[in-house]
Amino acid sequence: MGQRNLVIIDYGMGNLHSVNQALIKVGCPARVSSSAEDVAQAYAVVLPGVGSFGQCMKNLSQLGLIAPLTSHLEAGRPYLGICLGYQILFESSQESSGTPGLGFLSGQVVKFPSMGLKIPHMGWNVVNLKRPNPLFTGIAPKSYFYFVHSYLVEPKDEEMVVTTTEYGVNFASSVQSGNLFACQFHPEKSQRLGLKFLANFLEFAGIEKRTGRSGLEVECK
């Protein structure tokens, strides 16, 4: 694998610039790429996204990214999924009936129940940490992160759930499975705590340290 490089997967959806700018602030500019070869050779990948589950899977397929992404996950290399990059790890979504997800994790994506609350769930909300986790090192319990989504994930394995968030229902706002970490909230929109979360991911992934513009000590090479 050589150098421990970081690739942001560009599949034509999502706020790639915001994610890369956040990584630059913590000292680790990433390569933004839609190349299957780049993804196959990446030590760590970030898959962000905002939009439709079905369109996301279609774009990944058309770009030939599903096979290298699946191989990356099966090899246990570091992965951070944000919003859609979290949801597509699962088997299916009510948003796009008949379109399978990656199916790497067991569970489904469902629409928020109609409970008189505004959908999409948009804005700041509390993230409740279920157990100590390296990506939340230095982040106080019940901290606020930024959300924008109309669908929530229902993992079959409750043991993988790292945090929950309340919005009409209590839903899994992040999960971890080995070197895979994925979250429904947007760290790149969550100001200083979001930067700390990203810095923690880089350290968790074992990428070499340097200091970013935020002054946070992170790992990057």
C-alpha positions in Angstrom: 0.0 0.0 0.0 3.0 2.3 0.6 2.2 5.8 1.9 -0.8 6.1 4.1 -2.8 8.4 1.8 -6.3 9.7 2.2 -8.8 9.9 -0.6 -12.2 11.7 -0.6 -14.4 9.8 -3.1 -16.0 12.1 -5.7 -19.0 10.4 -7.2 -20.7 13.7 -8.3 -22.7 14.3 -5.1 -22.0 15.9 -1.8 -20.1 18.8 -0.3 -16.6 17.6 -1.2 -15.1 21.1 -1.0 -16.3 21.6 2.6 -15.0 18.2 3.7 -11.6 18.8 2.1 -11.4 22.3 3.6 -12.1 20.8 7.0 -9.4 18.3 6.6 -7.0 21.0 5.4 -7.8 22.9 8.6 -6.7 19.9 10.7 -3.6 19.5 8.7 -4.5 16.7 6.2 -5.5 17.8 2.7 -6.9 14.8 0.9 -6.9 13.8 -2.7 -10.4 14.2 -4.1 -10.9 11.6 -6.8 -13.5 9.7 -8.8 -10.9 7.2 -10.0 -11.4 3.5 -9.2 -7.7 3.1 -9.3 -7.2 5.8 -6.7 -9.8 4.3 -4.4 -8.3 0.8 -4.8 -4.9 2.2 -3.8 -6.1 4.4 -1.0 -5.0 3.6 2.6 -8.0 5.5 4.0 -11.1 6.9 2.3 -13.8 9.4 3.2 -17.2 9.1 1.5 -19.4 12.1 2.1 -22.7 12.9 0.4 -25.9 14.8 0.4 -28.9 13.7 -1.8 -30.7 10.6 -2.9 -29.6 7.0 -1.9 -30.6 5.7 -5.3 -28.7 8.3 -7.3 -25.6 7.8 -5.0 -25.6 4.1 -5.8 -26.1 4.7 -9.5 -23.2 7.2 -9.7 -20.9 4.9 -7.8 -21.8 2.1 -10.2 -21.4 4.2 -13.4 -17.9 5.3 -12.2 -16.8 1.7 -11.4 -16.4 2.6 -7.8 -18.4 -0.1 -6.1 -15.9 -2.9 -6.5 -12.8 -1.0 -5.2 -14.9 0.4 -2.4 -16.2 -3.0 -1.4 -12.7 -4.4 -1.5 -11.5 -1.5 0.7 -14.1 -2.3 3.3 -13.5 -6.1 3.2 -9.8 -5.5 3.6 -10.6 -3.6 6.8 -8.8 -0.4 5.7 -10.0 2.9 7.4 -13.2 4.3 6.1 -15.2 7.4 7.2 -18.8 7.7 5.8 -20.7 10.9 6.2 -24.5 11.2 5.7 -25.1 9.2 2.5 -21.6 7.7 3.0 -23.2 6.2 6.2 -26.5 5.1 4.7 -25.2 3.3 1.6 -23.3 0.9 3.8 -26.6 -0.8 4.6 -28.8 -3.2 2.6 -31.6 -0.9 1.4 -33.4 2.4 1.8 -37.1 3.3 1.8 -36.0 6.4 -0.2 -35.0 4.2 -3.3 -37.1 1.0 -3.2 -35.5 -1.7 -5.3 -32.0 -0.2 -5.2 -29.7 -2.2 -3.0 -27.0 -0.5 -0.9 -23.5 -1.9 -0.5 -24.9 -4.3 2.1 -21.6 -4.3 4.0 -23.6 -3.7 7.2 -26.9 -5.3 8.1 -29.9 -3.0 8.4 -32.0 -0.6 6.5 -32.6 3.1 6.0 -36.1 4.3 6.8 -37.9 7.6 6.6 -38.5 9.6 9.8 -41.9 8.8 11.2 -44.5 11.6 10.8 -44.7 13.0 14.3 -45.4 16.7 13.6 -41.7 17.5 13.4 -40.1 19.3 10.5 -38.5 16.9 7.9 -35.7 17.0 7.0 -34.1 17.0 10.4 -31.9 20.0 9.9 -29.7 21.9 12.3 -27.8 21.3 15.6 -28.7 18.3 17.8 -27.2 16.4 20.7 -25.1 13.3 20.0 -25.3 10.9 22.9 -22.2 8.7 23.3 -23.1 5.1 24.3 -19.6 4.1 25.2 -16.0 5.5 25.0 -14.8 5.7 21.4 -11.5 7.0 19.9 -13.3 9.4 17.5 -14.9 11.2 20.4 -11.7 11.6 22.4 -11.7 15.2 23.8 -15.3 15.7 22.9 -17.7 16.2 25.8 -20.7 13.9 26.3 -23.9 15.3 24.8 -22.1 17.6 22.4 -24.0 19.2 19.5 -23.3 18.3 15.8 -24.9 19.5 12.6 -27.5 17.3 10.8 -29.3 17.5 7.4 -31.3 14.3 6.6 -34.8 12.9 6.0 -34.0 9.2 6.5 -32.4 7.4 9.4 -30.5 4.2 9.7 -31.7 1.1 11.6 -28.7 -1.2 12.1 -29.5 -4.8 13.0 -26.5 -5.0 15.3 -27.0 -2.7 18.2 -23.4 -3.4 19.3 -22.0 -1.3 16.4 -23.9 1.8 17.5 -21.6 4.4 18.9 -23.9 7.4 19.3 -27.7 8.0 19.3 -29.6 11.2 18.7 -33.2 12.1 19.5 -35.5 13.6 16.9 -39.0 12.3 17.5 -37.3 8.9 17.7 -34.0 7.8 19.1 -31.8 6.9 16.1 -28.3 5.6 15.5 -26.3 8.7 14.6 -23.0 6.9 14.2 -21.6 3.4 14.0 -18.2 1.6 14.1 -17.2 -1.8 12.8 -13.5 -2.4 13.0 -11.7 0.4 11.0 -15.0 1.5 9.5 -16.7 4.6 11.1 -19.8 6.3 9.7 -22.0 9.1 11.0 -25.3 10.8 10.1 -24.1 14.2 11.2 -21.8 16.4 9.2 -18.5 17.0 11.0 -17.4 19.4 8.3 -20.3 21.6 9.2 -19.9 21.2 13.0 -17.3 23.8 13.7 -14.6 23.1 16.2 -16.0 19.8 17.5 -16.4 18.6 13.9 -12.7 19.4 13.3 -11.7 17.6 16.4 -13.8 14.6 15.3 -12.0 14.6 11.9 -8.6 14.9 13.6 -9.5 11.9 15.8 -10.4 9.9 12.7 -7.0 10.7 11.2 -5.3 9.6 14.4 -7.5 6.5 14.6 -6.4 5.7 11.0 -2.8 6.0 12.0 -1.7 8.7 9.5 1.4 10.7 10.5 1.1 13.9 12.5 1.5 17.5 11.6 -0.2 20.6 12.8 -3.1 22.1 10.9 -4.3 25.7 10.8 -6.7 25.0 13.6 -3.7 24.2 15.9 -5.0 20.6 16.4 -2.3 17.9 16.3 -3.3 15.4 13.7 -1.8 12.7 11.6 -1.2 13.3 7.9 1.4 12.3 5.3 
